[in-house]
């Protein structure tokens, strides 16, 4: 008897859930026409969205068409996401601009080298790899501003189809900031290594997290690499040094 009661209860629960879902779907669908009209209006306000179309089903805005830049694809979704009654956005816009992967990687590397020069360029290390137009950004930045700046470079690069953000942002730490400055003085204060401070795009990068220092970049000799590692390891407060400097063999 109890088993039959449990079965009956389960069936009633399933029925109520189904009815609730149907009611929610129907409720969302009531606003589709209004949402679509507002989405079309918002897209028409920007020339860059002239080839983008919006359709709506059960409150979900489906964006199709094409734009020239990946950032424009993101912006289109952002414009319609805040429409009243919209339940979400399905972004199927394609990026029309194209470029060979090797060319994209080279352009991104150059821009990333110079990004944030005069600010915290020395303490950021971001690299870009490209496959079929999809850019993967890796590395670590001193703070969120540098992270967002690197991401923006990729988003606005013609030919980029998508961006995978694998950049790590270092935690806020006055202790680490002091180590960054002391390590920079130790490395660039060397008569041998001072030359690497003349080109802002090619510094010895000093990445610090919780007292652990990692050195990145390209140096001219194995001796320079060794000296940089030794001087960094002698800095007060440094727990460890990972020397990832690459010796230029050209």
C-alpha positions in Angstrom: 0.0 0.0 0.0 2.8 2.3 0.9 4.7 1.6 -2.3 1.6 2.5 -4.3 1.3 5.7 -2.3 4.9 6.6 -3.1 4.4 5.9 -6.8 1.3 8.1 -6.9 3.2 10.9 -5.0 6.1 10.7 -7.5 3.7 10.9 -10.5 1.9 13.9 -9.0 5.3 15.6 -8.3 6.4 15.1 -11.9 3.1 16.4 -13.2 3.4 19.5 -11.1 7.0 20.2 -12.2 6.0 19.7 -15.9 3.1 22.0 -15.5 5.3 24.6 -13.8 7.9 24.4 -16.6 5.2 24.7 -19.3 3.8 27.8 -17.5 7.2 29.4 -17.2 8.0 28.8 -20.8 4.6 30.1 -21.9 5.1 33.1 -19.6 8.5 33.9 -21.1 7.2 33.4 -24.7 4.5 36.1 -24.1 7.2 38.8 -24.4 9.1 37.4 -27.4 7.7 40.0 -29.9 8.5 42.9 -27.6 12.0 41.7 -26.8 12.8 41.1 -30.5 11.6 44.6 -31.3 13.8 46.2 -28.6 16.8 44.0 -29.7 16.5 45.1 -33.3 16.3 48.7 -32.2 19.4 48.5 -30.0 21.4 46.8 -32.8 20.3 49.4 -35.3 21.8 52.1 -33.2 25.3 51.0 -34.1 26.6 50.7 -37.7 28.9 47.9 -36.7 25.9 45.7 -36.1 24.3 46.2 -39.5 24.7 42.5 -40.4 23.5 41.2 -37.1 19.9 39.8 -36.7 18.0 38.9 -33.5 15.3 36.4 -33.1 13.6 35.5 -29.8 12.1 32.2 -28.5 10.8 31.8 -25.0 12.7 34.9 -23.9 16.0 33.8 -25.3 17.6 36.2 -27.8 19.4 34.4 -30.6 22.0 36.6 -32.4 23.1 35.6 -35.9 25.0 37.3 -38.7 28.5 38.7 -38.8 30.7 41.5 -37.4 34.3 42.5 -38.3 35.8 42.1 -34.8 35.5 39.7 -31.9 34.9 42.6 -29.5 31.9 43.7 -31.6 30.4 40.2 -31.2 30.8 40.6 -27.4 29.3 44.1 -27.5 26.3 43.0 -29.5 25.4 40.4 -26.8 26.0 43.0 -24.1 23.5 45.4 -25.7 20.6 43.0 -25.8 21.4 41.1 -22.6 19.9 43.9 -20.4 16.6 44.1 -22.3 13.6 43.8 -19.9 12.1 40.3 -19.8 15.0 38.8 -21.8 16.0 35.4 -20.2 19.4 35.1 -21.9 21.4 35.5 -25.1 22.6 32.8 -27.5 25.5 34.4 -29.4 26.0 32.8 -32.8 27.5 35.8 -34.5 30.6 35.0 -36.7 33.6 37.2 -37.2 34.1 38.0 -40.8 37.7 39.3 -40.7 40.4 36.7 -41.3 44.2 36.4 -40.9 46.7 33.5 -40.9 47.4 32.1 -37.4 51.1 32.8 -37.5 50.4 36.4 -38.5 47.9 36.9 -35.7 50.3 35.4 -33.1 53.2 37.7 -34.3 50.9 40.8 -34.2 49.6 39.9 -30.7 53.0 39.2 -29.3 54.3 42.6 -30.5 51.4 44.5 -29.0 51.5 42.5 -25.7 55.3 43.2 -25.4 54.6 47.0 -25.4 51.3 46.9 -23.4 51.4 48.9 -20.2 54.8 50.4 -20.9 55.6 52.9 -18.3 53.2 51.3 -15.8 53.6 47.7 -14.8 54.9 46.3 -18.1 58.0 44.9 -16.3 55.9 42.8 -13.9 53.5 41.2 -16.5 54.1 38.2 -18.7 51.4 37.4 -21.2 51.8 35.2 -24.3 49.4 34.4 -27.1 48.9 31.2 -29.1 46.5 31.0 -32.1 44.8 28.0 -33.7 42.1 28.5 -36.4 41.7 32.1 -35.3 41.1 31.2 -31.7 43.5 33.0 -29.4 44.6 31.6 -26.0 46.2 34.1 -23.7 48.4 32.7 -20.9 50.7 34.1 -18.3 50.3 36.3 -15.2 49.7 40.0 -14.6 50.4 42.2 -11.6 46.7 43.3 -11.4 43.3 43.3 -13.1 44.0 46.5 -15.2 46.9 44.8 -17.0 44.8 41.6 -17.4 41.9 43.6 -19.0 44.3 45.5 -21.2 45.8 42.3 -22.6 42.4 40.9 -23.2 41.3 44.0 -25.0 44.3 43.8 -27.4 43.1 40.3 -28.5 39.4 41.2 -28.6 40.1 44.1 -31.0 42.6 42.3 -33.3 41.2 41.8 -36.8 41.0 38.1 -37.6 40.5 36.9 -34.1 37.4 34.5 -33.9 37.4 33.8 -30.2 39.5 34.4 -27.1 40.3 31.9 -24.3 41.4 33.8 -21.2 44.0 31.8 -19.2 45.7 34.8 -17.7 46.3 34.6 -14.0 46.0 37.8 -12.0 48.4 38.0 -9.0 46.8 38.6 -5.6 47.0 42.1 -4.1 50.0 42.1 -1.8 52.1 45.0 -0.5 54.7 42.4 0.4 54.9 41.2 -3.2 55.0 44.8 -4.5 58.1 45.5 -2.4 59.7 42.3 -3.7 59.0 43.4 -7.3 60.7 46.7 -6.8 63.7 45.3 -4.9 64.1 42.6 -7.6 63.9 45.1 -10.4 66.6 47.2 -8.7 68.8 44.1 -8.2 68.5 42.9 -11.8 68.7 46.2 -13.6 71.3 47.6 -11.2 73.8 45.1 -12.6 76.2 46.7 -15.1 75.8 43.5 -17.1 72.0 43.4 -17.1 71.2 47.1 -17.3 71.1 46.8 -21.1 67.8 44.8 -20.9 66.0 47.9 -19.7 66.7 50.0 -22.8 63.9 48.3 -24.9 60.5 48.4 -23.1 59.3 45.6 -25.2 62.1 43.2 -24.2 62.7 43.5 -20.5 63.5 40.8 -18.1 60.0 40.2 -16.8 59.7 39.8 -13.0 56.5 37.9 -11.9 56.0 37.7 -8.2 53.4 35.7 -6.2 53.5 35.2 -2.5 57.2 35.9 -2.3 58.1 33.5 -5.2 59.8 35.1 -8.2 59.7 33.9 -11.8 61.9 35.5 -14.4 60.8 35.5 -18.1 62.2 37.0 -21.2 65.1 36.6 -23.6 68.8 37.3 -22.8 71.9 37.3 -24.9 74.0 34.7 -23.1 73.9 31.9 -20.5 76.0 34.1 -18.3 73.3 36.8 -18.3 70.7 34.3 -17.4 72.8 33.0 -14.5 73.5 36.5 -13.2 69.8 37.5 -13.3 68.8 34.4 -11.3 71.6 34.9 -8.7 70.7 38.6 -8.2 67.0 37.8 -7.8 67.7 35.1 -5.3 69.6 37.5 -3.1 66.7 39.9 -2.7 65.4 40.2 0.8 62.1 38.5 1.3 62.3 36.2 -1.8 61.4 32.6 -1.0 62.4 31.1 -4.3 63.4 32.0 -7.9 62.3 30.2 -11.0 64.6 31.2 -13.9 62.7 30.8 -17.1 64.9 33.2 -19.1 65.6 32.0 -22.6 69.0 32.4 -24.2 68.9 33.9 -27.7 70.8 31.6 -30.0 70.5 33.7 -33.2 
